[in-house]
Amino acid sequence: MPRPRLRRRISFSPEVEYFKPQGVPLRSLDCVYLTREEVEALRLKNIEDFDQIESAKKMQTSQSTFQRILKSAHKKISVALIQGKAIRITKP
């Protein structure tokens, strides 16, 4: 049985749920799903310019877990940009 997932502290709620390439109908696109904790990790690291240790503390998680969340978010966004997919922000 896997270990239960811990709740992360998320201080930001995005106003939009979807991002997509311009000029392509959403119904014809594949989606990449980003969790709110991945968006929060991106916000803390890239927008607020906190270092990894401070960002992990703000999310109440370990530094290594924060790094895994951030890496997952970067990969998903890269796939969406390179392959022309929509990005949907969902709850974890």
Secondary structure, DSSP 8 states (H G I E B T S, - for coil): --------------S-SEE--TTS-GGGS-EEEEEHHHHHHHIIIIIS---HHHHHHHTTS-HHHHHHHHHHHHHHHHHHHHHT-EEEEE--
